[in-house]
């Protein structure tokens, strides 16, 4: 069986692959590592009085 190159996939393709191959733990960890490697951006609305 050939090894899948998760780094060659973009985020959307990796997520799609992970969701269709739910038993592939390597895909899950590759996706989660990628998600946690980026800073989370949070925005809050500014109320104008």
DRENNUDREN-533298 format. One record per residue: residue in three letters; residue number from 1; y, z, x of N, C-alpha, C in turn. Coordinates in pm, whole numbers, plus 32768, in hexadecimal, padded with zeros to 4 digits. Layout:
# residues N
@residuo:ALA&num:NUM&n.north:Y&n.up:Z&n.east:X&ca.north:Y&ca.up:Z&ca.east:X&c.north:Y&c.up:Z&c.east:X;
...
END
This chain:
# residues 49
@residuo:UNK&num:1&n.north:7F8A&n.up:8000&n.east:8055&ca.north:8000&ca.up:8000&ca.east:8000&c.north:807C&c.up:8000&c.east:8059;
@residuo:UNK&num:2&n.north:80DF&n.up:7FB2&n.east:8035&ca.north:8158&ca.up:7FA7&ca.east:8086&c.north:81B6&c.up:801A&c.east:8069;
@residuo:UNK&num:3&n.north:8202&n.up:8040&n.east:80CD&ca.north:8262&ca.up:80AC&ca.east:80C1&c.north:82E5&c.up:8075&c.east:8088;
@residuo:UNK&num:4&n.north:831D&n.up:80B9&n.east:8028&ca.north:839A&ca.up:8090&ca.east:7FE8&c.north:840F&c.up:80BE&c.east:803F;
@residuo:UNK&num:5&n.north:8471&n.up:8066&n.east:8053&ca.north:84E9&ca.up:8089&ca.east:809F&c.north:8557&c.up:80B2&c.east:803E;
@residuo:UNK&num:6&n.north:8563&n.up:8134&n.east:8027&ca.north:85C5&ca.up:8167&ca.east:7FC7&c.north:8654&c.up:8156&c.east:7FF8;
@residuo:UNK&num:7&n.north:8667&n.up:8152&n.east:807C&ca.north:86EE&ca.up:8144&ca.east:80B2&c.north:8726&c.up:80B9&c.east:8099;
@residuo:UNK&num:8&n.north:86CF&n.up:8057&n.east:8083&ca.north:86FD&ca.up:7FCE&ca.east:806A&c.north:872C&c.up:7FBD&c.east:7FD9;
@residuo:UNK&num:9&n.north:8708&n.up:801A&n.east:7F82&ca.north:872E&ca.up:8011&ca.east:7EF4&c.north:87B9&c.up:804C&c.east:7EE0;
@residuo:UNK&num:10&n.north:8805&n.up:800F&n.east:7E85&ca.north:8883&ca.up:804D&ca.east:7E61&c.north:8866&c.up:80C0&c.east:7E00;
@residuo:UNK&num:11&n.north:88CC&n.up:810D&n.east:7DDD&ca.north:88B8&ca.up:8184&ca.east:7D8A&c.north:8878&c.up:8163&c.east:7D03;
@residuo:UNK&num:12&n.north:88A8&n.up:80FA&n.east:7CC4&ca.north:8874&ca.up:80D6&ca.east:7C40&c.north:87E1&c.up:80AA&c.east:7C49;
@residuo:UNK&num:13&n.north:87C0&n.up:805C&n.east:7CAD&ca.north:8736&ca.up:802E&ca.east:7CBC&c.north:86D8&c.up:80A2&c.east:7CDD;
@residuo:UNK&num:14&n.north:8705&n.up:80FF&n.east:7D31&ca.north:86B2&ca.up:8172&ca.east:7D53&c.north:869C&c.up:81CB&c.east:7CD9;
@residuo:UNK&num:15&n.north:8703&n.up:81DF&n.east:7C89&ca.north:86F4&ca.up:8230&ca.east:7C0F&c.north:8693&c.up:81EC&c.east:7BAE;
@residuo:UNK&num:16&n.north:86A2&n.up:8169&n.east:7B9E&ca.north:8649&ca.up:811F&ca.east:7B45&c.north:85B8&c.up:8127&c.east:7B75;
@residuo:UNK&num:17&n.north:85A4&n.up:8118&n.east:7BF8&ca.north:851E&ca.up:8122&ca.east:7C32&c.north:84E5&c.up:81AE&c.east:7C1D;
@residuo:UNK&num:18&n.north:8537&n.up:8214&n.east:7C35&ca.north:8509&ca.up:829D&ca.east:7C26&c.north:84E1&c.up:82BA&c.east:7B96;
@residuo:UNK&num:19&n.north:852C&n.up:8286&n.east:7B36&ca.north:850D&ca.up:82A0&ca.east:7AAA&c.north:8491&c.up:8254&c.east:7A7A;
@residuo:UNK&num:20&n.north:8475&n.up:81E2&n.east:7AB5&ca.north:83FE&ca.up:8197&ca.east:7A8C&c.north:8381&c.up:81C1&c.east:7AD9;
@residuo:UNK&num:21&n.north:8393&n.up:8203&n.east:7B4C&ca.north:8323&ca.up:8234&ca.east:7B9D&c.north:8331&c.up:82CD&c.east:7BAA;
@residuo:UNK&num:22&n.north:8322&n.up:8311&n.east:7B3D&ca.north:833C&ca.up:83A1&ca.east:7B38&c.north:82E0&c.up:83F5&c.east:7B90;
@residuo:UNK&num:23&n.north:826F&n.up:83C1&n.east:7BB7&ca.north:8214&ca.up:840D&ca.east:7C0C&c.north:8230&c.up:83F9&c.east:7CA1;
@residuo:UNK&num:24&n.north:828E&n.up:83A3&n.east:7CC4&ca.north:82B1&ca.up:8388&ca.east:7D4F&c.north:8312&c.up:83F4&c.east:7D80;
@residuo:UNK&num:25&n.north:82DD&n.up:845A&n.east:7DC1&ca.north:8330&ca.up:84C9&ca.east:7DEF&c.north:8390&c.up:849F&c.east:7E5D;
@residuo:UNK&num:26&n.north:8368&n.up:8440&n.east:7EB0&ca.north:83C1&ca.up:8411&ca.east:7F1B&c.north:843E&c.up:83D0&c.east:7EE0;
@residuo:UNK&num:27&n.north:842E&n.up:8385&n.east:7E74&ca.north:84A1&ca.up:8346&ca.east:7E32&c.north:84FC&c.up:83B1&c.east:7DF7;
@residuo:UNK&num:28&n.north:84C1&n.up:8417&n.east:7DBB&ca.north:8511&ca.up:8484&ca.east:7D82&c.north:8563&c.up:84C9&c.east:7DEE;
@residuo:UNK&num:29&n.north:8522&n.up:84EC&n.east:7E5D&ca.north:8569&ca.up:8531&ca.east:7EC8&c.north:85D1&c.up:84D7&c.east:7F0A;
@residuo:UNK&num:30&n.north:85B6&n.up:8458&n.east:7F16&ca.north:8618&ca.up:83FA&ca.east:7F4E&c.north:8693&c.up:83F3&c.east:7EF4;
@residuo:UNK&num:31&n.north:867B&n.up:83EE&n.east:7E71&ca.north:86EA&ca.up:83E9&ca.east:7E11&c.north:873A&c.up:846A&c.east:7E14;
@residuo:UNK&num:32&n.north:86F6&n.up:84DC&n.east:7E15&ca.north:873D&ca.up:855C&ca.east:7E16&c.north:8787&c.up:8572&c.east:7E99;
@residuo:UNK&num:33&n.north:874C&n.up:854C&n.east:7F09&ca.north:8792&ca.up:8558&ca.east:7F8A&c.north:8811&c.up:8504&c.east:7F8A;
@residuo:UNK&num:34&n.north:8808&n.up:848E&n.east:7F52&ca.north:887D&ca.up:8436&ca.east:7F4B&c.north:88E9&c.up:8472&c.east:7EF1;
@residuo:UNK&num:35&n.north:88C0&n.up:84AA&n.east:7E80&ca.north:891F&ca.up:84E7&ca.east:7E22&c.north:8965&c.up:8560&c.east:7E5F;
@residuo:UNK&num:36&n.north:8919&n.up:85B3&n.east:7EA8&ca.north:8952&ca.up:862C&ca.east:7EE2&c.north:89A0&c.up:8612&c.east:7F61;
@residuo:UNK&num:37&n.north:8993&n.up:859D&n.east:7F9B&ca.north:89DB&ca.up:8580&ca.east:8017&c.north:8A6D&c.up:8559&c.east:7FFC;
@residuo:UNK&num:38&n.north:8A8C&n.up:8539&n.east:7F80&ca.north:8B14&ca.up:8511&ca.east:7F5D&c.north:8B5E&c.up:8587&c.east:7F1D;
@residuo:UNK&num:39&n.north:8BDF&n.up:8594&n.east:7F3C&ca.north:8C2B&ca.up:8601&ca.east:7EFE&c.north:8C3D&c.up:85E7&c.east:7E68;
@residuo:UNK&num:40&n.north:8C37&n.up:8650&n.east:7E1C&ca.north:8C4D&ca.up:8640&ca.east:7D8D&c.north:8CE3&c.up:8644&c.east:7D71;
@residuo:UNK&num:41&n.north:8D0E&n.up:85EF&n.east:7D1A&ca.north:8D9B&ca.up:85E6&ca.east:7CF8&c.north:8DAC&c.up:8619&c.east:7C6B;
@residuo:UNK&num:42&n.north:8E01&n.up:867C&n.east:7C5C&ca.north:8E1B&ca.up:86B2&ca.east:7BD8&c.north:8EAE&c.up:86A1&c.east:7BB9;
@residuo:UNK&num:43&n.north:8ECB&n.up:8673&n.east:7B44&ca.north:8F54&ca.up:8664&ca.east:7B19&c.north:8F6B&c.up:86BB&c.east:7AA0;
@residuo:UNK&num:44&n.north:8FE0&n.up:86F3&n.east:7A98&ca.north:9004&ca.up:8743&ca.east:7A24&c.north:9082&c.up:8707&c.east:79E7;
@residuo:UNK&num:45&n.north:9087&n.up:8702&n.east:7963&ca.north:90FF&ca.up:86C9&ca.east:7924&c.north:9176&c.up:8726&c.east:7936;
@residuo:UNK&num:46&n.north:91E8&n.up:86EA&n.east:7945&ca.north:9264&ca.up:8735&ca.east:7954&c.north:92AB&c.up:8734&c.east:78CE;
@residuo:UNK&num:47&n.north:92C6&n.up:87AB&n.east:789E&ca.north:930C&ca.up:87B6&ca.east:781D&c.north:93A2&c.up:87B2&c.east:7836;
@residuo:UNK&num:48&n.north:93E6&n.up:8760&n.east:77ED&ca.north:9477&ca.up:8754&ca.east:77F7&c.north:94B3&c.up:879C&c.east:7780;
@residuo:UNK&num:49&n.north:9508&n.up:87FF&n.east:779C&ca.north:9546&ca.up:884A&ca.east:7730&c.north:95D3&c.up:881F&c.east:7719;
END
